[in-house]
Amino acid sequence: MFSKFSELSSKFPGLAIVLIYCFIAQTSNALYTSSDDVIELTDSNFDSKVTSSNGVWIVEFYSPNCGHCVQFAPAYKKAASVLKGVINVGAVDVTRHSSLGSRFSIRGYPTVKIFAHDKKSPQEYQGQRTAESLIQEGVNAAQKMIMKRAGGSGSSGSSSGESEVVEITDGNFDKKVLQSDKMWFIGQKMKPDFEAAARKMQGKVMFGSVDATVHQALAGKFNVRGYPTLYFFGADKKNPSPYESGRTLADMVSYLEDKFLADLPPPKAVELTKPDDMDICKQKQLCIIAALPDLLDCQSKCRKDYIKAIEKAGEKHKVNDWRYFWTSAGQQADLEKAFNLGGFGYPTLIAVNSKKQKFATMRGSFSADGIHEFLRDVSLGGRSISLQDAPEMPKIVKVEPWDGKDGQMPDVEEIDLDDLKDEL
C-alpha cells in the first residue's frame, strides 16, 4: 500500500498533500478514536450493540463541531475507562448518522441517554457533565435493572413495572379527559410500543386506554369501527384528531411531539416580584432572565417591546419548556451582582442551567431574532457561547409588580425664591 502511495506521490506531488490533508481532516473531526474506551455507534451497528443487548448502555449523541461536546469529551472518556467491562459507554456522531438523531428525538448537543431495562424507551441523562456523575448514573441504572430482574420482570427487552397508561372508562372519561387541561392520546392499548410511547412522552402527553368492547358508549361516541383506533385530544377537547400515522414507537412519538409543540401556548415572560418565583428553575433545563432598563429610562412602550421580544423568541423554543423572567435595573440587586447583570448596560439577558450550575450571557442584539439565536446556540452548544460557573441563586426580593404604566418623576418640593431672599 505504502509503495503504491510513494509511486503515485512521485508522479503527482500534490496528491500526497491532498491525501494527508483529507486524512487529518477526517480524523480530527472525530471526538473519540479507537484508542478510547468509548464505543463508536453507527446506523448499522446500533441495534445489534445497544437495543439487542442485555446490559446497560450510556450513549452520547454529539456533533464534532459542538463546543460543549468538545469540553465534555475528556469527562466522557474517563467515565468510559472506569466503567469498561461493567457498563457499556458509546457515542453517536449525529452529523454522520442523522437517522439515529431523528429516531431518539435529539434536539441539542451533547445529549446523553441511558439504555437500561427498557431499551425502546431510554432515559435522558440530566446530571452534571462530569465523569463522577456519569459513573454514578450508570451504576444506578444497573442496580435498578438488577432489582427488576430479581423481582421476576424478565430481560432487558421487555417493559414492566408501573404503567404510564391510564384506564379510561364510560364513567371517568369526562372528568379525566374532557375537563383536563392536559393533552391526551387515547385508544386500544398496543403493547409494547404504546406503553413505551407513554413513557417517552411522560410529562407532555397523557396516555389512556379504552376497552371498546366493554365501554361501548365511548366507542359509539367516537365512531370506533376497527381496532386499534387512536385519538389525540389537544386544547380543543370537543374536536379530537383521529390518529392515522404508523403504529411504531417512533411514529407515535414523532406525531405527538409535533402535536405537543403546536398546542403549547407561547411562553410568558414573568416579572420577578416574590421569593419563590424562580423555584421552578431547579426542575427546568434553562431559565432565561432579562434585566431591563429603569422605567424612567425606558417608558411603558419601550419596556413592553422588550418583553414582547423575549416572548417572541421564546415561542420558537416552546417545546423545550424553558422559563422566562425579567426584572428592571436595581429591583433585584443581589441577582444582578451575582450574575453581573447590567455590567455592560441594560437591557441584558442570561440563560441559567441550575442542574449543571452553568450560565451564559447574551452579547448580541436584544431583539427577538438576537435572543432566538442566542438560545439556539446555547441549546446546541455553539462555540460562540461562553459558559461560566453559576453562583448560588440569590434570594429574590419581594417587590411591587409593575402596573404597566409609564414611570413618573418623583415630586420635588418647589422652593419659594422670595423666602430664600428673606433668609439671605
C-alpha positions, -999 to +999 in steps of 0.1 A: +000+000+000+027+024+010+049+016-021+019+024-043+013+056-024+050+066-029+048+058-066+017+080-070+033+107-049+063+108-072+042+112-103+017+136-087+034+156-059+003+175-050-016+142-044+003+134-012-006+167+003-042+164-006-045+128+008-027+137+040-049+168+045-080+147+040-068+121+065-061+147+091-094+165+085-113+133+088-096+121+120-095+154+137-133+157+131-140+128+155-141+133+193-134+097+200-109+072+185-102+035+186-077+041+214-105+054+237-129+031+256-159+049+240-175+026+215-184+041+181-221+036+173-235+039+138-267+034+119-255-001+110-244-014+144-266+005+169-294-021+172-271-051+174-249-035+200-274-015+221-310-023+217-305-061+214-280-063+243-288-074+278-266-048+295-267-011+304-255+014+278-246+050+282-248+067+248-238+103+239-253+119+208-229+146+197-217+168+169-179+172+165-184+209+158-202+215+191-182+234+217-200+218+246-193+184+232-156+191+229-155+203+265-174+172+276-153+146+258-125+142+284-150+135+312-169+111+289-137+092+281-128+090+318-162+076+326-159+050+298-125+039+311-138+034+347-169+016+336-152-006+310-163-042+313-191-032+337-213-008+317-210+000+280-203+036+270-208+046+234-211+077+212-231+086+180-218+113+157-253+126+147-238+146+118-229+113+102-258+092+115-287+116+114-313+088+114-303+079+149-307+115+159-342+116+145-351+082+160-343+094+195-356+129+191-322+146+196-327+184+197-294+196+212-258+185+218-245+168+237-274+146+247-267+115+268-293+087+271-292+057+294-304+025+277-312+001+306-341-022+313-364-009+285-341-003+255-370+012+235-375+040+260-341+052+271-339+078+299-323+112+292-293+120+314-299+153+333-269+153+356-237+173+356-212+168+328-186+152+350-171+117+349-182+110+385-218+120+379-219+098+347-204+068+365-229+071+394-258+074+369-246+042+351-243+023+384-278+034+395-292+022+362-275-012+366-288-015+401-324-008+390-321-034+362-309-060+386-338-053+410-363-056+382-348-089+371-348-101+407-384-092+410-392-115+380-397-088+355-377-105+328-349-095+305-339-061+290-362-063+260-395-062+278-413-034+297-426-038+332-434-020+364-460+006+368-478+016+336-480+052+324-512+044+306-544+054+324-575+032+321-604+052+306-640+042+311-675+054+303-676+067+339-643+086+342-638+099+306-654+134+311-635+141+343-601+127+334-600+138+297-626+165+287-622+185+319-584+182+320-560+209+308-536+182+296-532+167+262-544+131+258-537+102+234-563+075+238-571+042+222-569+005+225-536-004+243-510-018+219-481-034+237-452-028+238-450+004+217-480+022+232-465+017+267-431+028+255-445+059+238-463+068+271-430+067+290-413+087+263-440+114+264-443+115+302-449+150+314-461+162+280-490+140+269-512+117+289-520+082+276-553+064+281-565+030+271-602+021+264-616-014+261-641-005+235-658-039+238-667-031+274-672+007+272-694+008+241-708+043+248-674+057+243-668+036+212-701+048+197-693+085+206-661+084+186-674+061+158-649+034+166-654+007+140-620-010+139-591-017+163-568-002+172-584+033+168-565+062+184-574+098+191-554+129+201-572+153+225-554+187+224-566+221+236-600+217+219-612+186+237-645+186+218-628+181+185-601+154+189-579+144+160-580+108+147-545+093+146-538+080+112-500+075+112-479+044+118-482+023+149-445+021+158-429+039+188-410+063+165-442+071+145-463+078+176-436+099+194-429+120+162-466+127+158-471+136+195-440+158+197-454+178+167-489+180+183-474+189+217-454+217+201-484+230+181-507+230+211-483+246+235-492+282+244-464+307+238-443+313+269-448+343+290-420+365+305-428+368+342-416+397+363-396+387+394-416+400+423-415+374+451-390+350+467-404+317+453-407+329+416-376+310+405-380+278+424-393+262+392-358+267+377-345+237+397-367+214+376-361+230+342-332+227+318-329+265+313-342+297+329-338+329+309-335+361+330-336+396+315-327+428+332-345+457+316-337+495+319-353+515+347-388+527+338-376+563+337-350+554+310-374+532+291-411+540+295-440+516+291-440+512+253-402+506+254-405+480+282-434+462+266-414+460+233-385+443+252-409+419+269-426+411+236-391+404+220-384+379+248-417+361+244-415+361+206-380+344+208-393+320+234-422+309+212-396+294+188-382+273+217-415+265+234-411+227+230-382+229+254-404+241+283-379+267+295-390+295+318-386+333+311-383+360+337-375+397+338-366+424+363-357+460+360-325+478+369-319+479+406-350+459+416-331+426+423-297+440+432-283+407+446-293+388+414-277+415+393-245+414+413-242+376+413-246+373+375-230+406+366-263+417+351-262+452+338-224+453+339-224+463+302-257+483+304-294+475+300-312+456+287-292+424+292-301+387+293-287+354+307-296+317+304-291+297+336-289+259+339-294+252+376-289+215+373-255+218+357-247+251+376-237+269+344-249+301+328-242+322+297-246+359+290-261+372+257-238+396+239-258+402+207-288+424+198-316+425+224-343+417+198-365+387+190-340+374+164-310+381+186-325+363+216-336+334+194-301+330+180-285+331+215-309+305+228-304+283+198-266+285+203-270+277+240-291+246+233-268+233+205-236+241+224-223+266+199-186+275+202-196+312+204-212+307+237-190+312+268-203+291+297-195+302+332-199+286+366-232+297+381-232+312+416-257+301+442-290+316+432-297+347+453-330+351+471-355+371+451-367+402+469-404+409+472-413+440+452-444+456+439-452+443+403-452+468+375-486+483+368-480+486+331-479+524+332-452+550+324-428+560+351-432+593+369-405+616+381-406+619+419-423+651+432-398+677+442-409+704+466-407+738+449-386+764+466-401+799+470-373+823+459-388+852+480-384+831+511-348+823+501-342+861+497-356+868+531-333+841+546-303+856+529 
